[in-house]
Amino acid sequence: MNSRISLVFKKCKEAKRPALITYMVAGDNTKKNSLKMLSSIAKYSDILELGFPHNTPIADGSQIQNSSHRALKNGIKLKDVFQIVKEFKKKFPLKPLILMGYYNLIYQSGEDNFLKNCKSSGVDGLIIVDLPWPENRNFSKKCKKKLITFVQLLSPTTTKSRMKKIIHDSQEMIYYISMLSTTGAKLKVAPSRIMNDYKKIKKLIKNKSLVIGFGITSKNISSFKLSDGCVVGSEICKNISKSLEKRQNPVTNLRKMVYKLKNRII
């Protein structure tokens, strides 16, 4: 699939650097600010991940939970998330945007209706944390028909035989969870060891991109320069929280932070 996502990885490979993938929660801290923040980092972020806020985000640590709480407190609904995507895509039609979240919101909305809204608003991909393989096979096929990338997840405990099957069923982007933890936890494993495991997995993958997430920060991101992509989420949510606490402009502060992140992997 020659999607916007695969084109970004091709471009980054030619530049001999990983893609910078940033994550923030839709509607944090307001719908308006959320769109401003997305727009302000679009220049430096290669792929944008946007979380749909959830009241029980089981895989997320405190920073992302705080972001979700702020968004929900402001009454952000799924329709608002699609509205943010739509407005963003008017300004940046070629910038890949991946929605990330939990399956029960999709289930409540109805899979077909949810995908219809994804397509009409301009969503490029989906990461559904609690819909693992093989349970996600049917939904993944529906995504493919709509030309929406369904991103499969791998973890340090995924067996080699299972890994091969997941890779076979995956589309152009696969997400490797670096450690067993919720998001935002301190990196418990040395980056060199993570990269060692990463290289072993890469040997099983042809013509697909493998990104690393969980525990990646501005302090350690340069250690993952040889990966296809690095995902930074909790540190971004923390930056927004700090800005709001100090009554500073979260848009300006976030732009500066993502600019620095980008410079560390160039």
C-alpha positions in Angstrom: 0.0 0.0 0.0 1.6 3.2 -1.2 0.1 5.3 1.6 1.2 8.6 3.1 2.6 6.6 6.0 4.8 4.4 3.8 5.9 7.5 1.8 7.1 9.1 5.1 9.2 6.1 6.0 10.7 6.0 2.5 11.6 9.7 2.8 13.2 9.2 6.3 15.1 6.1 5.1 16.6 8.2 2.2 17.6 10.9 4.8 19.2 8.1 6.9 17.2 8.8 10.0 14.2 7.4 11.9 10.7 8.9 11.6 9.7 11.1 14.6 6.2 10.0 15.7 4.6 12.2 18.3 1.5 11.4 20.5 -0.9 13.6 22.2 -4.6 13.3 23.3 -7.3 14.8 21.2 -8.9 17.7 23.1 -6.1 18.3 25.6 -6.6 20.8 27.1 -9.3 22.2 24.8 -10.5 21.3 21.3 -9.1 24.6 20.0 -5.7 24.3 21.8 -5.5 20.7 20.7 -5.7 21.7 17.0 -3.2 24.5 17.6 -0.7 22.1 19.2 -1.1 19.6 16.4 -0.5 22.3 13.8 2.5 23.8 15.6 4.4 20.4 15.7 3.4 19.2 12.2 6.5 20.8 10.7 8.8 18.7 12.9 6.8 15.5 13.5 6.9 13.0 10.7 3.7 11.1 11.8 1.2 12.4 14.4 -0.5 10.0 16.7 -3.7 11.3 18.3 -5.3 9.5 21.2 -9.0 9.5 21.6 -9.7 10.2 25.3 -10.8 7.4 27.5 -11.9 7.2 31.1 -10.1 3.9 31.8 -6.9 3.9 29.6 -5.4 0.6 30.9 -2.1 0.7 29.0 -1.4 4.4 29.8 0.7 5.9 32.6 -0.2 8.9 34.7 0.9 11.6 32.1 -1.4 10.3 29.3 -4.2 9.7 31.9 -3.9 13.3 33.0 -4.3 14.4 29.3 -7.3 12.2 28.9 -8.8 13.5 32.1 -8.4 17.1 31.0 -10.0 16.3 27.6 -13.0 14.4 29.1 -13.5 17.2 31.7 -13.9 19.5 28.7 -16.6 17.2 27.3 -14.6 15.9 24.3 -16.5 13.2 22.5 -15.5 11.0 19.5 -17.2 13.3 17.1 -15.0 16.1 18.4 -11.9 14.0 17.7 -12.9 13.5 14.1 -13.6 17.3 13.9 -10.0 18.0 15.1 -8.6 15.6 12.5 -10.7 17.1 9.7 -9.6 20.7 10.6 -6.0 19.6 10.9 -6.1 17.8 7.5 -7.4 21.0 5.8 -4.1 22.6 6.7 -1.8 19.6 6.4 -3.4 17.1 3.9 -0.2 15.1 3.3 0.8 14.8 7.0 0.0 11.2 8.2 -2.2 11.1 11.3 -2.9 7.9 13.3 -5.7 7.6 15.8 -4.8 5.6 18.9 -7.2 4.3 21.5 -9.3 1.4 22.9 -11.8 -0.9 21.1 -14.9 -0.3 23.2 -15.3 3.2 21.8 -15.2 1.7 18.3 -17.6 -1.1 19.4 -20.1 1.5 20.7 -19.8 3.5 17.6 -20.0 0.4 15.3 -17.0 -0.7 13.3 -18.3 0.4 9.9 -19.6 3.7 11.2 -16.3 4.4 12.9 -14.2 3.6 9.8 -16.6 5.8 7.7 -15.8 8.7 10.0 -12.1 7.9 9.9 -12.1 8.0 6.1 -14.2 11.2 5.8 -12.1 13.1 8.3 -8.7 12.0 6.8 -7.4 9.4 9.4 -4.4 7.5 7.9 -4.0 4.8 10.4 -5.2 3.2 13.6 -3.6 1.7 16.7 -6.1 -0.2 18.9 -4.3 -1.1 22.1 -6.7 -3.7 23.4 -7.5 -5.5 20.2 -4.6 -7.9 19.7 -3.9 -10.4 16.9 -5.6 -12.7 15.9 -8.8 -11.0 17.3 -8.1 -8.0 15.2 -7.9 -9.8 11.8 -11.4 -9.0 10.6 -11.2 -5.4 11.7 -7.8 -5.1 10.2 -9.2 -6.3 6.8 -11.9 -3.7 7.0 -9.3 -1.0 7.6 -7.3 -2.2 4.6 -10.3 -2.0 2.3 -10.7 1.6 3.4 -7.0 2.2 2.8 -6.5 2.9 6.5 -3.3 1.3 8.0 -4.1 -0.9 10.9 -0.9 -1.0 13.1 -0.1 -4.3 14.7 1.7 -4.5 18.0 4.7 -6.6 19.0 6.2 -6.8 22.5 9.3 -8.4 24.2 7.2 -11.4 25.2 5.8 -12.1 21.7 7.1 -15.5 20.7 8.9 -15.9 17.4 6.2 -18.1 15.8 3.5 -15.6 16.8 5.6 -12.7 15.7 6.0 -14.2 12.2 2.2 -14.6 11.9 1.6 -11.0 13.1 4.2 -9.6 10.7 2.5 -11.6 7.9 -0.9 -10.1 8.7 0.4 -6.5 9.2 0.4 -3.6 6.9 3.2 -1.1 6.2 3.8 -0.1 9.9 4.4 -2.3 12.9 4.8 -1.0 16.5 7.3 -2.6 18.9 6.6 -2.0 22.6 10.1 -1.7 24.1 9.3 -3.0 27.6 6.5 -4.5 29.7 5.0 -1.5 31.3 2.4 1.2 31.0 3.3 4.2 28.9 5.5 6.9 30.4 7.4 4.5 32.7 11.1 5.0 33.1 13.1 2.9 30.6 14.0 -0.2 32.6 16.0 -1.8 29.8 19.2 -0.4 28.4 18.6 1.2 24.9 21.4 -1.0 23.5 19.5 -4.1 24.6 16.2 -2.8 23.1 18.0 -2.1 19.8 19.5 -5.6 19.9 16.1 -7.2 20.2 14.8 -4.7 17.6 17.4 -5.8 15.0 16.4 -9.5 15.5 12.8 -8.6 14.8 13.8 -6.5 11.8 15.4 -9.6 10.2 11.9 -11.1 10.0 10.4 -8.1 8.3 10.6 -7.2 4.7 9.3 -4.0 3.1 7.6 -2.9 6.3 8.6 -0.3 8.9 9.1 -1.2 12.6 8.8 1.7 15.1 9.7 1.7 18.8 7.5 3.2 21.6 7.3 3.3 25.4 9.9 5.0 27.5 11.4 7.1 24.7 12.3 10.7 25.8 14.4 13.6 24.6 17.2 12.2 26.8 17.4 8.8 25.2 15.9 9.2 21.7 19.3 9.5 20.0 20.1 5.9 21.1 17.3 4.7 18.8 18.6 6.5 15.6 19.0 3.2 13.8 15.3 2.3 14.1 12.7 3.1 11.5 10.8 5.3 13.8 10.6 6.6 17.5 7.4 7.3 19.3 7.3 9.9 22.0 4.1 10.4 23.9 4.2 10.7 27.7 6.9 13.3 27.6 4.7 15.4 25.3 1.7 15.0 27.6 4.0 16.0 30.6 5.1 19.1 28.7 1.4 20.1 28.2 0.6 19.5 31.9 3.6 21.6 33.1 2.8 24.4 30.7 -0.8 24.6 32.0 0.3 24.4 35.7 2.7 27.3 35.1 0.1 29.2 33.1 2.4 29.2 30.1 1.4 28.7 26.5 1.3 24.9 25.8 1.4 25.5 22.0 4.7 27.4 22.1 6.4 25.1 24.6 5.4 22.0 22.8 6.7 23.3 19.5 10.1 24.0 21.0 10.2 20.5 22.6 9.3 18.7 19.4 11.9 20.8 17.5 14.6 19.6 19.9 13.4 16.0 19.6 13.7 16.2 15.9 17.2 17.6 16.1 18.4 14.7 18.2 17.6 12.1 15.5 18.8 14.0 12.4 
